[in-house]
Amino acid sequence: MKELKYLNKYLLKYKWLLLFGTLWVIISNIFQIVPAIIVRHSIDLVADNIRIFQAFKGTPQQQDYFKVFAFGILVYAALILLMAFLRGIFLYFVRQTLIVMSRYVEYDLKNEIFEHYQTLPLSFYRRNNTGDLMNRIAEDVGRVRMYLGPAIMYGLQLITLFMMLIPFMFSKSPELTLYALSPLPFLSLSIFLVNNKMERRSEQIQKSQSRLSTFVQEAFSGIRVLKSFNREQQSLSKFESETNIYRLQSLKLTKVQSLFFPLIMGLIGISTILTVYAGSVQVIQGNLTFGNIAEFIIYVNLLTWPVTSLGWTSSLVQRAEASQKRINEFLKIQTNIVSEKNLDREIQGKLEFKNVSFTYPDTGIKALKNISFSIQPGESLAIIGTTGSGKSTVSALVSRLYDVRDGEILIDGVPIADYDLHALRTQIGYVPQDVFLFSDTIYNNIGFGLKDPEEEKVIQAAKDADVYENIMGFPNGFSTRVGERGITLSGGQKQRVSIARAIVREPKILMLDDALSAVDTKTENTILNSLKRIMQGRTTIIISHRVSSAKLANRIVVLVDGHIVEEGTHDALIAAEGMYKDLFEKQGQLDEAEAKDYDQ
């Protein structure tokens, strides 16, 4: 239970629901115990008066006696119905407190986990797959809720019922109580063992279901590739294989489940037989009445479900313990990206890298090796390099998706770690290399970085990114909903919407990480012409492997394997006849060929 101690703060938060729930449980138990006493009195009433009734046979008094006799039975029946009605009311109160409490805790816990997820650094998401993160916030929290709701509710019912009923039963007849209760420990143990086996089978089914869901998701996401390579039949065969595994696991579970109710009914039958036998002996000896036998049979049935649920609730607690342990593992992880001084102010845009080296903590890859450069406010810098040269790492460090350990990054002469993280990022516009659009309207995707996006700003940003005409060509314009990850848009359209999303914030520092890789030369030139105006007055970093994008910048840095090998203006680097010139000439030839193909 040590992992579940983490939930005590929520139990304390909702202590009144827990206390009132316990009170309603006790009262509902009273209303299910009292009917057994009424049944005993009614049976004893019949047993004691049936001979008197028969003695008046053939006389007028028999009918009068029957009316009195029947009225007494009717009163008892009405009382039993009243007790059942009152118990139903208080059981409703039990669920409206304890189960509602579990839903509140589920809501709070999910929010806590999701909020914590968003504070963790990018390295955390590189180490953990998305499916596992979703599983902990959905399935694991669901299992914890089952502990906080049903397990606590049935546990309280069991404890309070035993505390109230067992002493009362012993006060009536210790011997009959022992006979009646003797099969119940075996019932609880049997249910526990069967339930554990069911849980293991269920785990196998869940794993099979997970594999099946993953396969189907990949098949639908990659349907274009699937059809292009004519692999539909092979995909169907693999799907049939996975579903067959799922079917076999489900059948195994069904076989175990078929033992559940026969086991319960069998042991209840044994307990009833023992109660009737021991009670009959006591009646013959004159120690008990027939009503006592009926009363004890009802008590046995009252105890059956709580005892049966003991095995089930034990399993719920075990599952919740395992799930909470998985949740706690993530909640204990703290981000290493923290603000040292929480500096919140408007930045001018001066950016300096001083002897910065960086190694990715999750992979051990050394991306940057002792690089230094500076950008004045309003200036632009292009970082050119081949794949794996460390270009994108620069943007990740400026956005503080990672923190440097070797060297220093300054903004306006202040160490970047001193700035409040939220305040810093709101003044940075970032266009990632891997474009991600949300399953929402184009308007909301562009205005994503604004709290209350203004229509004029969104439209202007779309025009600046040269995507306005494309948007207006859609039937619903800016209200067009893009599919999952923007699948309904072309690669170039997605990239331009991403650019619009960055510039609509009017950032002080704008970073374009290979933002034009998915557009053709003509569209690239159109966007670059728009960017000339956008870049004015703000610090801009253009990260690209295409030299054409770098020509806009005041200065150009060439990265190779994490080192700066060349630095200067476009003209100066061309005159130096180094690596930059080679890239410029090679890409110039490719652009010419592309332009000819476009004209044709």
ZIQUI-V772824 format. One record per pair of residues at least 6 apart in sequence whose ideal C-beta (glycine too) atoms are under 6 Angstrom apart, sorted by the first residue. I is the first residue (numbers start at 1). GAP is how many residues later the second one is. Records with the same first field share a line. If there is no record, write none. Layout:
I=GAP + GAP
This chain:
3=318 + 321 + 322 + 325
4=317 + 320
6=322
10=95
14=87 + 90
17=80 + 84
20=77
21=73 + 76 + 77
22=134
24=66 + 69 + 70
25=69 + 131 + 132 + 135
26=134
27=63
28=59 + 62 + 63
29=131 + 132 + 135
31=52 + 55 + 56
32=55 + 270
34=49
35=45 + 48
36=259 + 262 + 263
38=38 + 41 + 42
39=255
40=251 + 255
42=34
43=247 + 248 + 251
44=245 + 247
45=27
47=243
49=20
53=12
56=6 + 9
98=55
99=50
102=43 + 46 + 47
105=43
106=35 + 39
109=32
110=27 + 31
113=24
116=215
119=216
120=215
121=214 + 216
122=279
123=238 + 239
126=236
127=235
136=190 + 191
140=183 + 186 + 187
143=176 + 177 + 180
144=176 + 179 + 180
146=170
147=169 + 170 + 173
151=162 + 165 + 166
154=155 + 159
155=158
157=149
158=148
161=145
169=8 + 130
170=7
176=102 + 103 + 120
179=95 + 99
180=95 + 116 + 120
183=84 + 87 + 88
184=123
187=80 + 120
188=119 + 122 + 123
190=73
191=117 + 120
192=119 + 122
194=65
195=116 + 117 + 120
197=59
198=58
199=116
201=51 + 52 + 55
204=45
205=44
208=37 + 38 + 41
211=31
212=30 + 34
215=27
219=16
226=9
264=44
268=36
271=29
272=25
275=21 + 22 + 25
279=14
282=6
337=63 + 66
339=81 + 82
340=77 + 78
341=77
342=78
343=75 + 76
344=76 + 79
347=64 + 65 + 80 + 161
348=29 + 64
349=28 + 159 + 160 + 190
350=26 + 27 + 62
351=24 + 60 + 188
352=22 + 58
353=18 + 19 + 20 + 56
354=18 + 53 + 54
355=15 + 17 + 52
356=12 + 15 + 48 + 51
357=11 + 12 + 13 + 49 + 50
358=9 + 10 + 35 + 46
359=7
367=23 + 26 + 195
368=22 + 25 + 194
369=193 + 194
371=193
373=184
375=6 + 164
377=162
378=159
379=175
380=155 + 160 + 173 + 174
381=160 + 172 + 174
382=160 + 168 + 171 + 174
383=8 + 11 + 160 + 174
384=166 + 174
385=6 + 174
389=170 + 171
390=169 + 172
391=152 + 168
392=41 + 121
395=116 + 118 + 148
396=6
397=7
399=29 + 31
409=7
427=80 + 81
428=79 + 81
429=73 + 74 + 76 + 78 + 81
430=72 + 81
431=67 + 68 + 71 + 81 + 84
432=81
433=80 + 81
435=59 + 60 + 63
437=8 + 45 + 49 + 57
438=7
439=45
441=38 + 40
442=29 + 36 + 38
443=15 + 35
445=52
446=12 + 15 + 54 + 55 + 58
447=6 + 11
448=53
449=56
457=47
458=46
461=39 + 42 + 43
462=6 + 9 + 38
464=39 + 66 + 70
465=31 + 34 + 35
466=30 + 60 + 61 + 64
467=29 + 30
470=23
471=7
474=6
482=6 + 7
486=8
491=27
492=26 + 27
495=23
499=16
503=31
508=30
509=30
510=28 + 30
511=30
512=30
513=30
514=29 + 30
516=8 + 33
521=70 + 73 + 74
528=24
542=7 + 11
547=36 + 37 + 40
550=6
551=19
556=17
557=7 + 10
558=7 + 8 + 21 + 22
566=7 + 12 + 14
573=7
574=7
